[in-house]
Amino acid sequence: MVPALLAAEITARMGRDPGESIVSLQANSGEPVYDRVEAPADTGAKTNARTASHRSRYCLQNWRAKKSRASSLMRLATAQPSVV
């Protein structure tokens, strides 16, 4: 759905088909190139990848906890005082 909406937006703004825009970009800058090298990972590379994964998960958990605390504090700060 999103790619279709993006194509519609490009067509509306540019006044031409998105495919024509791609052809124009390729004519100016050349064909896109992607080259992937498959290589076996040694023990050090596997350890680095595992450590990075754990670190990113830890950072995400901390970010969620901080966000939760901040939103709780914001609710307390903006709460209406009760009238007795």
C-alpha positions as CSV (number, residue, x, y, z in Angstrom):
1,M,0.0,0.0,0.0
2,V,2.8,2.4,0.9
3,P,4.7,2.0,-2.4
4,A,1.4,2.7,-4.3
5,L,0.8,5.9,-2.3
6,L,4.4,7.0,-2.8
7,A,4.1,6.4,-6.6
8,A,0.8,8.4,-6.6
9,E,2.6,11.3,-4.7
10,I,5.5,11.3,-7.1
11,T,3.1,11.3,-10.1
12,A,1.1,14.2,-8.6
13,R,4.2,16.3,-7.8
14,M,6.4,15.6,-10.8
15,G,3.6,15.3,-13.3
16,R,5.1,12.1,-14.8
17,D,5.3,8.4,-14.1
18,P,7.8,7.3,-11.4
19,G,9.4,4.9,-13.9
20,E,10.3,7.8,-16.1
21,S,12.0,9.5,-13.1
22,I,14.0,6.4,-12.5
23,V,15.1,6.2,-16.1
24,S,16.1,9.9,-16.0
25,L,18.1,9.3,-12.8
26,Q,19.9,6.3,-14.3
27,A,20.7,8.3,-17.5
28,N,22.4,10.9,-15.4
29,S,24.2,8.8,-12.8
30,G,24.4,5.3,-14.3
31,E,22.9,1.9,-13.5
32,P,22.6,0.9,-9.8
33,V,25.2,-1.7,-8.7
34,Y,24.9,-4.1,-5.8
35,D,27.6,-6.7,-5.0
36,R,27.4,-8.9,-2.0
37,V,30.4,-10.9,-0.9
38,E,29.6,-14.2,0.9
39,A,32.4,-15.1,3.3
40,P,32.4,-17.4,6.3
41,A,32.7,-15.6,9.6
42,D,35.4,-16.5,12.0
43,T,34.9,-16.8,15.8
44,G,35.8,-13.1,16.4
45,A,33.3,-11.9,13.8
46,K,30.5,-14.0,15.3
47,T,31.3,-12.7,18.8
48,N,31.3,-9.1,17.6
49,A,27.9,-9.6,15.9
50,R,26.4,-11.3,19.0
51,T,27.7,-8.5,21.3
52,A,26.3,-5.8,19.0
53,S,22.9,-7.6,19.0
54,H,22.9,-7.8,22.8
55,R,24.0,-4.1,23.2
56,S,21.3,-2.9,20.8
57,R,18.6,-4.9,22.7
58,Y,19.9,-3.6,26.0
59,C,19.8,0.0,24.7
60,L,16.3,-0.4,23.3
61,Q,15.1,-1.8,26.7
62,N,16.6,1.2,28.5
63,W,15.1,3.7,26.0
64,R,11.7,2.2,26.6
65,A,12.1,2.3,30.3
66,K,13.2,6.0,30.2
67,K,10.3,6.9,27.9
68,S,7.8,5.2,30.2
69,R,9.2,7.1,33.2
70,A,9.2,10.4,31.3
71,S,5.6,9.9,30.2
72,S,4.6,9.1,33.8
73,L,6.3,12.2,35.1
74,M,4.6,14.3,32.4
75,R,1.2,12.9,33.4
76,L,1.9,13.8,37.0
77,A,3.1,17.3,36.1
78,T,0.0,18.1,33.9
79,A,-2.6,16.5,36.2
80,Q,-5.3,18.7,37.5
81,P,-5.2,19.2,41.3
82,S,-8.3,17.6,42.9
83,V,-10.7,20.0,44.4
84,V,-12.0,19.1,47.8
